[in-house]
Amino acid sequence: MNLPNALTMIRILLIPLFLYKVLRGEFAFAAAVYLTATVTDGLDGAIARIWNLQTRLGTFLDPMADKLLITTSYISLAFLNIIPLWLAIAVISRDIIIVTGILAVYFLKNQLIIKPHPVSKVTTFFQFMTVLWALVLSSQMVMADLPGVIKSYAYLTSLTGILTVISGGIYILAGFRSLEE
């Protein structure tokens, strides 16, 4: 196992700890775990590209780790009424659509195509930032009663929702195009 794949595995192993801390209401600790997981996401990809350590396993594991972390965070935080339910549904539905599309292309064309679209990378960044900001607000590391803080979080959730829907639509169109080829 090379370094990028090891970092991805660390990210996957951090998910249960993150969930445990969220459900116990230890939001500052959960934010630190989440930040660590998101940093490993950036590092594993950068290291793989820079040192040409990309593997087939990494191509599969990295997006799976992202989906597991995003899904776990959005479900748990929506359950606790920290993230809006509509946003959690949009984020999780998008991921289900993406995975279903990948599987459909695989079964119909006998090809496994996992290529993230640039909009998807931006969307994932905003999805991660929304969770991190929600954890920071919930941990009371910042004054959540300041109007600007609440307004910025509302803008962030709205932007994340819009990007999630747009990128989901892009993947749906790309999937149909791929099946028509």
Backbone as a printed PyTorch tensor [residue, N CA C, xyz], in Angstrom:
tensor([[[  0.8560,  -1.1810,   0.0000],
         [  0.0000,   0.0000,   0.0000],
         [  0.8970,   1.2360,   0.0000]],

        [[  0.6560,   2.1330,  -0.9400],
         [  1.4750,   3.3340,  -1.0220],
         [  0.9050,   4.4360,  -0.1040]],

        [[  1.6270,   5.5530,  -0.0130],
         [  1.2580,   6.6400,   0.9030],
         [ -0.1140,   7.2410,   0.6000]],

        [[ -0.4540,   7.5630,  -0.6600],
         [ -1.7890,   8.1140,  -0.9060],
         [ -2.9220,   7.1650,  -0.4740]],

        [[ -2.7570,   5.8770,  -0.7490],
         [ -3.7910,   4.9220,  -0.3380],
         [ -3.8510,   4.7860,   1.1820]],

        [[ -2.6970,   4.8770,   1.8400],
         [ -2.6780,   4.8350,   3.3110],
         [ -3.4180,   6.0530,   3.8810]],

        [[ -3.2130,   7.2180,   3.2830],
         [ -3.9280,   8.4170,   3.7350],
         [ -5.4380,   8.2650,   3.5270]],

        [[ -5.8240,   7.6630,   2.4160],
         [ -7.2470,   7.4240,   2.1660],
         [ -7.8130,   6.4790,   3.2120]],

        [[ -7.0590,   5.4430,   3.5570],
         [ -7.5160,   4.4960,   4.5920],
         [ -7.6440,   5.1890,   5.9480]],

        [[ -6.7230,   6.0930,   6.2520],
         [ -6.8260,   6.8660,   7.4990],
         [ -8.1220,   7.6660,   7.4980]],

        [[ -8.4340,   8.2810,   6.3590],
         [ -9.6800,   9.0440,   6.2400],
         [-10.8930,   8.1560,   6.5110]],

        [[-10.9030,   6.9680,   5.9590],
         [-12.0090,   6.0420,   6.1830],
         [-12.0850,   5.6490,   7.6570]],

        [[-10.9350,   5.4120,   8.2730],
         [-10.9060,   5.0110,   9.6850],
         [-11.2940,   6.1500,  10.6310]],

        [[-11.1710,   7.3860,  10.1800],
         [-11.5800,   8.5360,  10.9950],
         [-13.1040,   8.7080,  11.0440]],

        [[-13.8180,   8.1250,  10.0960],
         [-15.2690,   8.3110,  10.0130],
         [-16.0080,   7.8370,  11.2710]],

        [[-15.7360,   6.6240,  11.7940],
         [-16.4370,   6.2160,  13.0260],
         [-16.1330,   7.1350,  14.2230]],

        [[-14.8850,   7.5940,  14.3260],
         [-14.5290,   8.5170,  15.4110],
         [-15.2900,   9.8290,  15.2550]],

        [[-15.3490,  10.3300,  14.0270],
         [-16.1080,  11.5530,  13.7520],
         [-17.5640,  11.3750,  14.1680]],

        [[-18.1850,  10.2870,  13.7350],
         [-19.5950,  10.0380,  14.0410],
         [-19.8160,   9.9330,  15.5480]],

        [[-18.9470,   9.2310,  16.2250],
         [-19.0440,   9.0780,  17.6780],
         [-19.0130,  10.4420,  18.3730]],

        [[-18.0750,  11.2880,  17.9840],
         [-17.9390,  12.6030,  18.6160],
         [-19.1310,  13.5060,  18.2920]],

        [[-19.6410,  13.4380,  17.0590],
         [-20.8230,  14.2350,  16.7010],
         [-22.0110,  13.8050,  17.5560]],

        [[-22.2560,  12.5140,  17.6270],
         [-23.4240,  12.0250,  18.3570],
         [-23.3110,  12.2620,  19.8600]],

        [[-22.0980,  12.4130,  20.3670],
         [-21.9060,  12.7520,  21.7800],
         [-21.9600,  14.2670,  22.0150]],

        [[-22.0870,  15.0420,  20.9320],
         [-22.1600,  16.4900,  21.0670],
         [-20.8080,  17.1520,  21.2670]],

        [[-19.7520,  16.4350,  20.9890],
         [-18.3940,  16.9760,  21.1280],
         [-17.9700,  17.5610,  19.7770]],

        [[-18.5890,  18.6950,  19.4620],
         [-18.4600,  19.2540,  18.1200],
         [-17.0820,  19.8250,  17.8100]],

        [[-16.3870,  20.3700,  18.7960],
         [-15.0380,  20.8840,  18.5380],
         [-14.0960,  19.7380,  18.1790]],

        [[-14.1900,  18.6380,  18.9210],
         [-13.3670,  17.4720,  18.6240],
         [-13.7530,  16.8990,  17.2600]],

        [[-15.0620,  16.8120,  17.0040],
         [-15.5470,  16.3110,  15.7150],
         [-15.0370,  17.1900,  14.5750]],

        [[-15.0000,  18.5000,  14.7900],
         [-14.4930,  19.4170,  13.7630],
         [-13.0150,  19.1510,  13.4920]],

        [[-12.2400,  18.8850,  14.5390],
         [-10.8170,  18.5840,  14.3600],
         [-10.6290,  17.2800,  13.5790]],

        [[-11.4300,  16.2740,  13.9050],
         [-11.3570,  14.9950,  13.1800],
         [-11.7490,  15.2070,  11.7250]],

        [[-12.8150,  15.9690,  11.5190],
         [-13.3010,  16.2300,  10.1590],
         [-12.2610,  17.0050,   9.3460]],

        [[-11.6650,  17.9960,   9.9560],
         [-10.6280,  18.7740,   9.2770],
         [ -9.4430,  17.8800,   8.9160]],

        [[ -9.0500,  17.0140,   9.8180],
         [ -7.9690,  16.0630,   9.5450],
         [ -8.3270,  15.1880,   8.3470]],

        [[ -9.5590,  14.6950,   8.3140],
         [-10.0060,  13.8470,   7.2070],
         [ -9.9930,  14.6120,   5.8880]],

        [[-10.4270,  15.8570,   5.9050],
         [-10.4580,  16.6240,   4.6580],
         [ -9.0480,  16.9770,   4.1830]],

        [[ -8.1360,  17.2060,   5.1290],
         [ -6.7460,  17.4840,   4.7460],
         [ -6.1280,  16.2420,   4.1030]],

        [[ -6.4190,  15.0550,   4.6540],
         [ -5.8780,  13.8420,   4.0380],
         [ -6.4500,  13.6510,   2.6340]],

        [[ -7.6710,  14.1310,   2.4140],
         [ -8.2720,  14.0390,   1.0740],
         [ -7.4500,  14.8460,   0.0760]],

        [[ -7.0780,  16.0400,   0.4470],
         [ -6.2570,  16.8600,  -0.4410],
         [ -4.8490,  16.3120,  -0.6070]],

        [[ -4.2890,  15.8250,   0.4870],
         [ -2.9170,  15.3110,   0.4440],
         [ -2.7800,  14.0580,  -0.4060]],

        [[ -3.7140,  13.1170,  -0.2400],
         [ -3.5600,  11.8600,  -0.9730],
         [ -3.5800,  12.0880,  -2.4800]],

        [[ -4.4760,  12.9410,  -2.9400],
         [ -4.5370,  13.2280,  -4.3730],
         [ -3.2990,  13.9600,  -4.8720]],

        [[ -2.8510,  14.9360,  -4.0940],
         [ -1.6660,  15.7050,  -4.5010],
         [ -0.4240,  14.8190,  -4.5410]],

        [[ -0.2380,  14.0200,  -3.5300],
         [  0.9320,  13.1270,  -3.4830],
         [  0.8750,  12.1270,  -4.6330]],

        [[ -0.3080,  11.5740,  -4.8840],
         [ -0.4440,  10.5930,  -5.9720],
         [ -0.0840,  11.2070,  -7.3220]],

        [[ -0.5310,  12.4530,  -7.5420],
         [ -0.2430,  13.1090,  -8.8250],
         [  1.2270,  13.5290,  -8.9340]],

        [[  1.7460,  14.1440,  -7.8830],
         [  3.1170,  14.6850,  -7.9310],
         [  4.1480,  13.5710,  -8.0890]],

        [[  3.9990,  12.4910,  -7.3340],
         [  4.9770,  11.4080,  -7.3680],
         [  4.5360,  10.2180,  -8.2070]],

        [[  3.5180,  10.4390,  -9.0270],
         [  3.0190,   9.4060,  -9.9340],
         [  2.7350,   8.0860,  -9.1840]],

        [[  1.9830,   8.2080,  -8.1010],
         [  1.6360,   7.0510,  -7.2730],
         [  0.1600,   6.6790,  -7.4110]],

        [[ -0.4340,   7.0570,  -8.5200],
         [ -1.8400,   6.7390,  -8.7300],
         [ -1.9930,   5.2460,  -8.9880]],

        [[ -2.9660,   4.6480,  -8.3030],
         [ -3.2220,   3.2220,  -8.4570],
         [ -4.6960,   3.0030,  -8.7570]],

        [[ -4.9810,   1.8320,  -9.2370],
         [ -6.3780,   1.4800,  -9.5000],
         [ -7.1670,   1.4460,  -8.1920]],

        [[ -6.5260,   0.9240,  -7.1400],
         [ -7.1640,   0.8980,  -5.8210],
         [ -7.4810,   2.3080,  -5.3470]],

        [[ -6.5360,   3.2160,  -5.5080],
         [ -6.7440,   4.6010,  -5.1060],
         [ -7.8500,   5.2790,  -5.8820]],

        [[ -7.9520,   4.9470,  -7.1710],
         [ -9.0060,   5.5110,  -8.0140],
         [-10.3830,   5.1100,  -7.4990]],

        [[-10.4680,   3.9400,  -6.9020],
         [-11.7280,   3.4630,  -6.3320],
         [-11.9050,   3.9470,  -4.8890]],

        [[-10.8500,   3.8330,  -4.0690],
         [-10.9470,   4.1440,  -2.6440],
         [-11.1870,   5.6220,  -2.3490]],

        [[-10.5080,   6.5010,  -3.0790],
         [-10.5980,   7.9330,  -2.7760],
         [-12.0230,   8.4610,  -2.8890]],

        [[-12.7260,   8.2510,  -4.0120],
         [-14.1010,   8.7480,  -4.0540],
         [-15.0200,   8.0230,  -3.0740]],

        [[-14.7260,   6.7350,  -2.8070],
         [-15.5410,   6.0060,  -1.8340],
         [-15.3810,   6.6250,  -0.4400]],

        [[-14.1570,   6.9700,  -0.0950],
         [-13.9060,   7.6060,   1.1980],
         [-14.6360,   8.9460,   1.2910]],

        [[-14.6010,   9.7170,   0.2050],
         [-15.3210,  10.9960,   0.1750],
         [-16.8130,  10.7770,   0.3950]],

        [[-17.3710,   9.8140,  -0.3280],
         [-18.8180,   9.5460,  -0.2270],
         [-19.1860,   9.0930,   1.1780]],

        [[-18.3640,   8.2370,   1.7750],
         [-18.6460,   7.7620,   3.1340],
         [-18.5870,   8.9080,   4.1500]],

        [[-17.5760,   9.7520,   4.0200],
         [-17.4280,  10.8790,   4.9530],
         [-18.5640,  11.8830,   4.7750]],

        [[-18.8550,  12.2280,   3.5390],
         [-19.9340,  13.1910,   3.2670],
         [-21.2730,  12.6390,   3.7520]],

        [[-21.5700,  11.3950,   3.3930],
         [-22.8550,  10.7930,   3.7720],
         [-22.9970,  10.7230,   5.2830]],

        [[-21.9670,  10.2490,   5.9600],
         [-22.0040,  10.1460,   7.4200],
         [-22.2050,  11.5160,   8.0600]],

        [[-21.4780,  12.5060,   7.5750],
         [-21.5700,  13.8350,   8.1840],
         [-22.9370,  14.4690,   7.9450]],

        [[-23.4450,  14.3710,   6.7280],
         [-24.7320,  15.0100,   6.4380],
         [-25.8930,  14.3000,   7.1320]],

        [[-25.8690,  12.9800,   7.1780],
         [-26.9520,  12.2640,   7.8740],
         [-26.9270,  12.5830,   9.3680]],

        [[-25.7570,  12.4980,   9.9870],
         [-25.6790,  12.7270,  11.4280],
         [-26.0250,  14.1690,  11.8000]],

        [[-25.5370,  15.1240,  11.0190],
         [-25.8120,  16.5260,  11.3500],
         [-27.2480,  16.9250,  11.0180]],

        [[-27.8430,  16.3190,  10.0170],
         [-29.2660,  16.5670,   9.7440],
         [-30.1190,  15.9360,  10.8400]],

        [[-29.7400,  14.7530,  11.2790],
         [-30.4460,  14.0690,  12.3720],
         [-30.4690,  14.9400,  13.6280]],

        [[-29.3860,  15.6490,  13.8720],
         [-29.2880,  16.5240,  15.0530],
         [-29.8040,  17.9430,  14.7750]],

        [[-30.3950,  18.1590,  13.5920],
         [-30.9160,  19.4700,  13.1850],
         [-29.8440,  20.5580,  13.1500]],

        [[-28.6500,  20.1680,  12.7670],
         [-27.5470,  21.1230,  12.6680],
         [-27.3870,  21.5790,  11.2190]],

        [[-27.5740,  20.6560,  10.2910],
         [-27.5640,  20.9670,   8.8570],
         [-28.9970,  20.8110,   8.3660]],

        [[-29.4520,  21.6990,   7.4790],
         [-30.8290,  21.5830,   6.9830],
         [-31.0840,  20.2210,   6.3260]],

        [[-32.2320,  19.6510,   6.6260],
         [-32.6040,  18.3480,   6.0840],
         [-32.6170,  18.3620,   4.5540]],

        [[-33.1230,  19.4560,   3.9520],
         [-33.1830,  19.5270,   2.4840],
         [-31.7930,  19.4080,   1.8770]],

        [[-30.7940,  20.0000,   2.5470],
         [-29.4260,  19.9500,   2.0240],
         [-28.8650,  18.5350,   2.1460]],

        [[-29.1170,  17.8920,   3.2680],
         [-28.6570,  16.5120,   3.4420],
         [-29.2710,  15.6090,   2.3760]],

        [[-30.5550,  15.7870,   2.1150],
         [-31.2260,  14.9750,   1.0870],
         [-30.6160,  15.2450,  -0.2840]],

        [[-30.3530,  16.5060,  -0.6040],
         [-29.7550,  16.8470,  -1.9040],
         [-28.3620,  16.2360,  -2.0470]],

        [[-27.5490,  16.3620,  -1.0130],
         [-26.1690,  15.8580,  -1.0670],
         [-26.1550,  14.3350,  -1.2050]],

        [[-26.9490,  13.6700,  -0.3990],
         [-26.9610,  12.2030,  -0.4220],
         [-27.5870,  11.6950,  -1.7190]],

        [[-28.6440,  12.3530,  -2.1870],
         [-29.2690,  11.9470,  -3.4540],
         [-28.2890,  12.0800,  -4.6090]],

        [[-27.5300,  13.1470,  -4.6270],
         [-26.5270,  13.3440,  -5.6810],
         [-25.5220,  12.2010,  -5.6730]],

        [[-25.0460,  11.8380,  -4.4980],
         [-24.0740,  10.7600,  -4.4120],
         [-24.6740,   9.4190,  -4.8400]],

        [[-25.9140,   9.1870,  -4.4850],
         [-26.5910,   7.9540,  -4.9180],
         [-26.7180,   7.9410,  -6.4390]],

        [[-27.0760,   9.0830,  -7.0160],
         [-27.1920,   9.1910,  -8.4760],
         [-25.8380,   8.9160,  -9.1430]],

        [[-24.7760,   9.4890,  -8.6080],
         [-23.4430,   9.2990,  -9.1860],
         [-23.0370,   7.8250,  -9.1280]],

        [[-23.1820,   7.2070,  -7.9610],
         [-22.7900,   5.7990,  -7.8050],
         [-23.6570,   4.9060,  -8.6910]],

        [[-24.9640,   5.1820,  -8.7360],
         [-25.8610,   4.3990,  -9.5920],
         [-25.4670,   4.5420, -11.0600]],

        [[-25.1250,   5.7580, -11.4760],
         [-24.6990,   5.9880, -12.8550],
         [-23.4160,   5.2510, -13.1890]],

        [[-22.4650,   5.2750, -12.2860],
         [-21.2050,   4.5610, -12.4970],
         [-21.4750,   3.0600, -12.6460]],

        [[-22.3280,   2.5330, -11.7750],
         [-22.6700,   1.1110, -11.8530],
         [-23.4170,   0.7810, -13.1450]],

        [[-24.3260,   1.6610, -13.5710],
         [-25.0680,   1.4320, -14.8130],
         [-24.1200,   1.3780, -16.0020]],

        [[-23.1900,   2.3320, -16.0680],
         [-22.2190,   2.3340, -17.1680],
         [-21.3640,   1.0690, -17.1070]],

        [[-20.9840,   0.6740, -15.9130],
         [-20.1640,  -0.5260, -15.7640],
         [-20.9060,  -1.7730, -16.2690]],

        [[-22.1410,  -1.9410, -15.8370],
         [-22.8900,  -3.1370, -16.2240],
         [-23.3190,  -3.1200, -17.6820]],

        [[-23.6270,  -1.9400, -18.2200],
         [-24.0930,  -1.8660, -19.6050],
         [-22.9610,  -1.8240, -20.6330]],

        [[-21.8340,  -1.2560, -20.2360],
         [-20.7320,  -1.1120, -21.1980],
         [-19.4740,  -1.8620, -20.7710]],

        [[-19.5240,  -2.5020, -19.6170],
         [-18.3840,  -3.2370, -19.0840],
         [-17.1510,  -2.3390, -18.9350]],

        [[-17.4110,  -1.0900, -18.5170],
         [-16.3470,  -0.1170, -18.2730],
         [-16.5760,   0.5140, -16.9070]],

        [[-15.5070,   0.6610, -16.1650],
         [-15.5970,   1.3810, -14.9040],
         [-14.9720,   2.7450, -15.1230]],

        [[-15.8450,   3.7580, -15.1860],
         [-15.3740,   5.1150, -15.4580],
         [-15.6110,   5.9610, -14.2050]],

        [[-14.5050,   6.3710, -13.5740],
         [-14.6020,   7.2460, -12.4080],
         [-13.7150,   8.4490, -12.6840]],

        [[-14.3270,   9.4820, -13.2610],
         [-13.6070,  10.7180, -13.5530],
         [-14.3930,  11.8690, -12.9440]],

        [[-13.8600,  12.4930, -11.8980],
         [-14.5860,  13.6130, -11.3080],
         [-14.5990,  14.8220, -12.2440]],

        [[-15.7440,  15.4310, -12.3570],
         [-15.9120,  16.6500, -13.1500],
         [-15.3790,  17.8270, -12.3140]],

        [[-14.7950,  18.8540, -12.9420],
         [-14.2870,  19.9970, -12.1750],
         [-15.3430,  20.6320, -11.2590]],

        [[-16.5960,  20.7050, -11.7160],
         [-17.6580,  21.2610, -10.8690],
         [-17.8480,  20.3880,  -9.6320]],

        [[-17.6280,  19.0960,  -9.7910],
         [-17.7720,  18.1750,  -8.6670],
         [-16.7260,  18.4520,  -7.5920]],

        [[-15.5260,  18.7790,  -8.0060],
         [-14.4690,  19.0910,  -7.0310],
         [-14.8320,  20.3440,  -6.2340]],

        [[-15.3600,  21.3510,  -6.9200],
         [-15.7960,  22.5810,  -6.2380],
         [-16.9630,  22.2590,  -5.2990]],

        [[-17.8930,  21.4440,  -5.7770],
         [-19.0470,  21.0560,  -4.9630],
         [-18.6010,  20.3230,  -3.7130]],

        [[-17.6870,  19.3730,  -3.8740],
         [-17.1860,  18.6190,  -2.7180],
         [-16.5130,  19.5510,  -1.7220]],

        [[-15.7540,  20.5140,  -2.2110],
         [-15.1210,  21.4940,  -1.3280],
         [-16.1750,  22.2350,  -0.5080]],

        [[-17.2260,  22.7170,  -1.1740],
         [-18.2680,  23.4450,  -0.4520],
         [-19.0600,  22.5340,   0.4820]],

        [[-19.2570,  21.2860,   0.0970],
         [-19.9260,  20.3450,   1.0000],
         [-19.0860,  20.1390,   2.2580]],

        [[-17.7770,  19.9720,   2.0840],
         [-16.8900,  19.8300,   3.2370],
         [-16.9180,  21.1030,   4.1020]],

        [[-16.8500,  22.2700,   3.4570],
         [-16.8290,  23.5360,   4.2050],
         [-18.1340,  23.7490,   4.9730]],

        [[-19.2500,  23.3470,   4.3990],
         [-20.5360,  23.4970,   5.0770],
         [-20.5530,  22.6720,   6.3550]],

        [[-20.0840,  21.4440,   6.2690],
         [-20.0320,  20.5910,   7.4650],
         [-19.0900,  21.1960,   8.4980]],

        [[-17.9230,  21.6190,   8.0630],
         [-16.9510,  22.1890,   8.9940],
         [-17.5120,  23.4380,   9.6700]],

        [[-18.1420,  24.3120,   8.8970],
         [-18.7250,  25.5320,   9.4530],
         [-19.8520,  25.2000,  10.4370]],

        [[-20.6780,  24.2000,  10.1000],
         [-21.7590,  23.7740,  10.9960],
         [-21.1870,  23.2460,  12.3060]],

        [[-20.0950,  22.4900,  12.2290],
         [-19.4600,  21.9670,  13.4430],
         [-18.8630,  23.0910,  14.2830]],

        [[-18.2310,  24.0410,  13.6210],
         [-17.6470,  25.1790,  14.3430],
         [-18.7520,  25.9750,  15.0410]],

        [[-19.8470,  26.2370,  14.3330],
         [-20.9670,  26.9600,  14.9500],
         [-21.5540,  26.1760,  16.1220]],

        [[-21.6980,  24.8770,  15.9480],
         [-22.2860,  24.0410,  16.9960],
         [-21.3750,  23.9130,  18.2110]],

        [[-20.0790,  24.0220,  17.9900],
         [-19.1330,  23.9090,  19.1040],
         [-19.0060,  25.2220,  19.8610]],

        [[-19.6140,  26.2610,  19.3290],
         [-19.5720,  27.6040,  19.9060],
         [-18.1500,  28.1500,  19.9680]],

        [[-17.3390,  27.7380,  18.9610],
         [-15.9920,  28.2960,  18.8470],
         [-16.0680,  29.7240,  18.3240]],

        [[-17.1930,  30.0660,  17.6970],
         [-17.4440,  31.4310,  17.2570],
         [-18.7930,  31.8440,  17.8280]],

        [[-19.0320,  33.1020,  17.8820],
         [-20.2960,  33.6030,  18.4200],
         [-21.3960,  33.3930,  17.3790]],

        [[-22.1880,  32.3590,  17.5650],
         [-23.2310,  32.0060,  16.5900],
         [-24.3840,  33.0040,  16.5910]],

        [[-24.4710,  33.8420,  17.6110],
         [-25.5790,  34.7880,  17.6490],
         [-25.2710,  36.0870,  16.9000]],

        [[-24.0870,  36.2100,  16.3620],
         [-23.7770,  37.3800,  15.5530],
         [-24.5010,  37.2560,  14.2170]],

        [[-25.2230,  38.2870,  13.7970],
         [-26.0020,  38.1980,  12.5540],
         [-25.1720,  37.8130,  11.3280]],

        [[-23.9690,  38.2990,  11.2210],
         [-23.1180,  37.9950,  10.0700],
         [-22.7320,  36.5280,  10.0020]],

        [[-22.5410,  35.9160,  11.1590],
         [-22.1560,  34.5060,  11.2030],
         [-23.3070,  33.6380,  10.7110]],

        [[-24.4990,  33.9100,  11.2090],
         [-25.6830,  33.1450,  10.8020],
         [-25.9650,  33.3660,   9.3180]],

        [[-25.8400,  34.6180,   8.8720],
         [-26.1020,  34.9300,   7.4640],
         [-25.0860,  34.2360,   6.5590]],

        [[-23.8120,  34.2310,   6.9470],
         [-22.7910,  33.5780,   6.1220],
         [-23.0420,  32.0750,   6.0440]],

        [[-23.5050,  31.4730,   7.1270],
         [-23.8170,  30.0410,   7.1140],
         [-25.0170,  29.7720,   6.2010]],

        [[-26.0000,  30.6440,   6.2420],
         [-27.1710,  30.4850,   5.3680],
         [-26.7600,  30.5940,   3.8970]],

        [[-25.8810,  31.5450,   3.5820],
         [-25.3850,  31.6730,   2.2090],
         [-24.5950,  30.4270,   1.7990]],

        [[-23.7690,  29.9400,   2.7210],
         [-22.9530,  28.7670,   2.4310],
         [-23.8220,  27.5430,   2.1580]],

        [[-24.8430,  27.3220,   2.9820],
         [-25.7210,  26.1600,   2.7470],
         [-26.4720,  26.3100,   1.4220]],

        [[-26.9090,  27.5130,   1.1100],
         [-27.6070,  27.7320,  -0.1630],
         [-26.6830,  27.4800,  -1.3550]],

        [[-25.4760,  28.0240,  -1.2980],
         [-24.5070,  27.8230,  -2.3720],
         [-24.1630,  26.3390,  -2.5120]],

        [[-23.9810,  25.6680,  -1.4080],
         [-23.6830,  24.2360,  -1.4320],
         [-24.8360,  23.4650,  -2.0680]],

        [[-26.0540,  23.8240,  -1.7260],
         [-27.2170,  23.1740,  -2.3200],
         [-27.2960,  23.3890,  -3.8190]],

        [[-27.0630,  24.6170,  -4.2520],
         [-27.1110,  24.9370,  -5.6860],
         [-26.0210,  24.1670,  -6.4380]],

        [[-24.8040,  24.1850,  -5.9190],
         [-23.7070,  23.4620,  -6.5650],
         [-23.9750,  21.9580,  -6.6030]],

        [[-24.5700,  21.4360,  -5.5400],
         [-24.8860,  20.0070,  -5.4640],
         [-25.8650,  19.6280,  -6.5700]],

        [[-26.8970,  20.4300,  -6.7560],
         [-27.9020,  20.1460,  -7.7910],
         [-27.2830,  20.2860,  -9.1870]],

        [[-26.4960,  21.3420,  -9.4010],
         [-25.8540,  21.5470, -10.7090],
         [-24.9170,  20.3890, -11.0340]],

        [[-24.0670,  20.0170, -10.0860],
         [-23.1200,  18.9330, -10.3800],
         [-23.8440,  17.6040, -10.5590]],

        [[-24.9180,  17.3780,  -9.8190],
         [-25.7240,  16.1720, -10.0260],
         [-26.2850,  16.1340, -11.4340]],

        [[-26.7840,  17.2680, -11.9130],
         [-27.2990,  17.3580, -13.2820],
         [-26.2190,  17.1060, -14.3140]],

        [[-25.0280,  17.6380, -14.0680],
         [-23.9090,  17.4140, -14.9910],
         [-23.5810,  15.9270, -15.0730]],

        [[-23.5650,  15.2510, -13.9410],
         [-23.2770,  13.8120, -13.9470],
         [-24.3720,  13.0090, -14.6410]],

        [[-25.6150,  13.4190, -14.4620],
         [-26.7130,  12.7160, -15.1470],
         [-26.5460,  12.8470, -16.6600]],

        [[-26.2910,  14.0630, -17.1360],
         [-26.0900,  14.2840, -18.5790],
         [-24.8700,  13.5150, -19.0950]],

        [[-23.7920,  13.5370, -18.3390],
         [-22.5750,  12.8200, -18.7530],
         [-22.8260,  11.3200, -18.8070]],

        [[-23.5900,  10.8170, -17.8700],
         [-23.9120,   9.3870, -17.8520],
         [-24.7070,   8.9750, -19.0620]],

        [[-25.7210,   9.7650, -19.4230],
         [-26.5090,   9.4550, -20.6210],
         [-25.6610,   9.5260, -21.8780]],

        [[-24.7760,  10.5530, -21.9440],
         [-23.8830,  10.6520, -23.1110],
         [-22.9710,   9.4340, -23.2050]],

        [[-22.4700,   9.0020, -22.0770],
         [-21.5870,   7.8460, -22.0590],
         [-22.2930,   6.5810, -22.5260]],

        [[-23.5470,   6.4490, -22.1630],
         [-24.3130,   5.2650, -22.5690],
         [-24.6800,   5.2990, -24.0450]],

        [[-24.7770,   6.4980, -24.6150],
         [-25.1330,   6.6320, -26.0400],
         [-23.9510,   6.3740, -26.9580]],

        [[-22.7410,   6.4850, -26.4460],
         [-21.5310,   6.3170, -27.2820],
         [-21.3260,   4.8770, -27.6620]]])
